[in-house]
Amino acid sequence: MALDPLLLPAPLLLPPGLCTLVDPDLIWLHLISDVATGLAYLSIPAALMVFALRRRDLAYPWVFALFAAFIIACGATHLMHAWTMFTPAYEAEGLIKAITAAVSVTTAIVLWPLLPRLLALPSPEAMAREVDERRAAEARALASEARSAAFIAHLAEALFVIRVLPDGGFQAETVNPAFERLFGISGDAMRHKPIETVVPAALLAAALPHWRQAAAERQPAEYVMEAETPAGWRVWQTVLVPMVGPDGQVERLLGSARDITMTRRLQADLLQSAKLATVGTMCAGLAHETSQPLNAAILWLRNARAAADGMQPETQVARLNTAFGVVEGQLRRAGDLVARIRALPGEEAGATHVFDATRTAEAAIRTAAGQYGPEGIEIALRNHPDPLPVRGAPARLEQALLQLLANARDAVQDRRASDPASSGQISVTLREEAGEAVVEVQDAGTGVPEALRDAIFDPFFTTRDPGHGSGLGLPLAAAVARGMGGRIYCHNAPEGGAVFTMRLALAPLSCLLTTEEARN
Amino acid sequence: MAWRILVAEDEGLAAMAIEDELLREGYEVVLAPDGQAALEAAAQQPPDLLLTDLRMPRLDGAGLIRALRSSRPALPVVVMTGYAPAGGAGAFARQGEGPVALFAKPLDMDAVLAALRKLLPGP
């Protein structure tokens, strides 16, 4: 569209040679284009500045300033060009062009070295990809952590983390459920508390030297411990791994403990069983071989007595009878010993049936309490459990329990000899545990020295003076337990005194009821 | 007529003393030093009761009881032994129907004689 040149002031035309714009239409085209371009060039930096101000995390924000300056300068040249169509301010225009040139050249120069660095900036797509990857990695880490947590929570081994405090003290940090089961100590109760307030003193006293050693030597340590825990008597194998912090000090001890109570018990069972089998064979042979000459001697003594009957003089006969009495008494004594040795092999003599071990234990306690009461020794049945059906001969079990009670009484007497103020208490606990009937006899004596623990079940082993105690009581109890599909063992209670534990195979309760009904 | 007791005992001295005791009680006694000899003696002179040891050469007491009771299931038997057999007298329950009394050595002879009187009541 053509504009009417008469409505607008005529642009001041330059002398020929400087400007070739003589066509008014062309002049308007230039004018409008320059003004529009100039205005646009002013608007773009504004948008750029808004963007740069809002996005504070931009890399190289000064590039935006440079671009803004460059564009403003370019816009200014256009506007100046439009202006010079009306006013011949060529010096000003030249100056602006020079500034524009300077800014443009600076921008151009700066841009090339910057280019590799700009190219190195991650693109939004790359960024998104990286974010995705990181999220996936995070999810994997979380899943892995969940797996580890599940693993630790369900691990059969007890795990515990102990913090080593700067003052050399210890603090429980965390434990897994297997730890709680093994030691009967709640993890929540332990967490971040001084160790001596949460772990029983006896247990801690045994464990501390190992912890201190592992912390001092910075070497993994392995050890086996046995102690009375809140969950009962336990034997466990521990591996301690010291964790060193950035300052080179041991910060934590990672412990894993394996419960080997059952394994140890089985090993001890096998050992005891093998020993008792050997002892049984030996005792049976000994009893048989000794009984033959004793038998002949006793029979011939009767013969001699019969021959002496009616002989004269009477003083001689009286003397002879005294001699016969002494010989017979000694032969009977030897015979009794043979009978007791014969009782050791453990195979149940007589018919066996299912009976209630609780009742038998109660009967044994009544008998023993009657005997030991006058000596100031009390026998307390700690609990009144349900019937404990076991198979065997009740008389044999009662005999075995009486031997355990007699042993407890002797232990109490021994302790009293050196410490007259000591307690005269014997306590008996009956319970069902893991398919076994458990009878525990605990005395207030001085306990059984570690080195003697296995030997005390050997026949004729005794710590008493000759003539006191035959050394056949505990072997008999062990033999009876073995004959009833069980075993016996002993340990020392943390509060002192020995605990003899008899474990017998449980018979089905229904068998007990049937037997009882048949009896009634 | 006196009851005849077959005594199987490998310990000669013990057997002699037992023989004395039984004769004094008025029993007729046949002695045998082992199970095999006892079996042969029983074939010659069938006993009314067997008094036997368990551990003997050639044929042991259990074998002897089984052999004698195969023809005479109700033969009363008294066992004297240095071993306490597992199951006690019940261990011989399947070796015939006759009664079995069990005595450990050294023998309480009075108890043995009382058992014999019960198993072989006087005429």
Interface residues (C-beta under 8 A of the other chain):
Chain A: A284 A287 H288 E289 T290 S291 Q292 L294 N295 A296 A297 I298 L299 W300 R302 N303 A306 L331 R332 G335 V338 A339 R342 A343 E347 E348 A349 G350 A351
Chain B: E11 L13 A14 A17 I18 D20 E21 R24 R55 M80 T81 G82 Y83 A84 P85 A86 G87 G88 G90 A104 K105 P106 L107 M109
